[in-house]
Amino acid sequence: MNNKSVFWKSPELNGLELQKTTYRTHAFTPHFHDKYAIDVFIRCAQKKFYLGETHTVFEVTICVINPGEIHYGYPIDEHGWTYRMVYISLCQKSNNLQYFFSDMLYYLTSQKRPQDIT
């Protein structure tokens, strides 16, 4: 498998934007998001330029990227990397934040396929 990314909005999590991605060769150009981007690296590693420095991000690492912060990334080797991403806006609300974040963390750390997660 080369590069594959699945993006969807979860109605169960108040429209939260979710992404599951595996990249072998993809390299991001400098860009930013208008929401917080929280990613959990599941497999392999990536070089990530963020906050003026280049970092090596390994599996089981959680990265939080602030809205408007320019960043980019690329694979460190031919194995690429797999990660899960959640995009959260400042105005997104939940009646019960503990429930909201526990569901989000379950998604980020789950090995289930996107279609299995409700």
C-alpha positions in Angstrom: 0.0 0.0 0.0 1.3 3.5 -0.8 -0.6 6.5 0.3 -4.1 6.3 1.7 -6.2 8.7 3.7 -9.8 8.5 4.9 -11.5 11.7 6.2 -14.9 11.9 7.8 -17.1 13.8 10.2 -18.5 11.9 13.1 -22.2 12.6 13.9 -21.7 10.7 17.3 -19.0 13.2 18.3 -20.9 16.4 17.4 -19.5 16.6 13.8 -15.9 16.2 14.9 -13.5 15.8 11.9 -11.5 12.6 11.9 -8.8 11.2 9.6 -6.9 7.9 9.4 -3.9 8.0 7.1 -1.0 5.9 5.9 1.7 7.6 3.8 4.7 5.9 2.3 5.9 8.6 0.0 3.8 11.7 0.5 5.5 14.9 1.6 3.4 17.9 2.8 4.2 21.4 1.7 4.1 24.1 4.3 0.5 24.6 5.3 -1.7 25.4 8.3 -5.1 24.4 9.7 -7.9 26.7 11.0 -8.5 24.2 13.9 -6.4 22.4 16.4 -4.9 19.3 14.8 -4.2 16.5 17.2 -2.4 13.5 15.7 -1.3 10.2 17.1 1.4 8.3 15.3 0.6 4.7 15.1 3.4 3.2 13.0 6.9 4.2 11.9 8.1 7.8 11.9 7.9 11.2 10.2 10.0 14.4 10.1 7.9 17.3 11.0 8.8 21.0 10.8 6.8 22.8 13.5 7.4 25.9 15.6 10.6 26.7 13.7 12.3 23.4 14.2 12.4 20.0 12.5 11.4 17.1 14.8 11.4 13.4 14.3 8.1 12.0 15.4 8.0 8.3 16.3 5.0 5.9 16.8 2.9 6.4 19.9 3.7 10.1 19.8 0.8 12.7 20.2 1.3 16.0 18.4 -0.9 19.0 18.9 -0.7 21.7 16.2 -2.2 25.1 17.0 -4.6 26.8 14.6 -2.7 29.0 12.1 0.7 27.4 12.8 2.6 26.6 9.6 4.0 23.1 9.5 4.9 20.3 7.1 6.1 16.7 7.2 7.7 14.0 5.2 8.7 10.3 5.7 12.1 9.5 7.2 12.4 6.3 5.2 10.6 4.0 2.7 8.2 2.7 5.4 6.4 6.0 5.7 4.1 6.5 8.6 0.5 5.9 9.8 -1.4 8.3 12.0 -4.8 9.3 13.2 -5.9 12.9 13.3 -8.7 14.9 15.0 -9.5 18.5 14.1 -11.1 20.5 16.9 -12.3 24.1 16.5 -12.2 26.6 19.4 -15.9 26.9 19.4 -16.7 23.1 19.3 -18.6 22.2 22.4 -19.7 19.1 24.2 -22.1 18.7 27.1 -19.7 16.4 28.9 -16.1 17.1 28.1 -14.8 14.1 29.9 -17.0 11.8 27.7 -16.0 13.8 24.6 -12.3 13.5 25.1 -12.4 9.8 26.2 -14.2 9.0 23.0 -11.7 11.1 21.0 -8.8 9.3 22.7 -10.4 5.9 22.1 -10.6 6.8 18.4 -7.0 8.0 18.3 -5.6 4.9 19.9 -7.9 2.3 18.4 -6.7 -0.1 15.8 -10.1 -0.4 14.3 -10.9 0.7 10.8 -12.8 3.9 10.3 -16.0 2.2 9.2 -15.9 0.2 12.5 -15.8 3.3 14.7 -19.1 4.9 15.6 
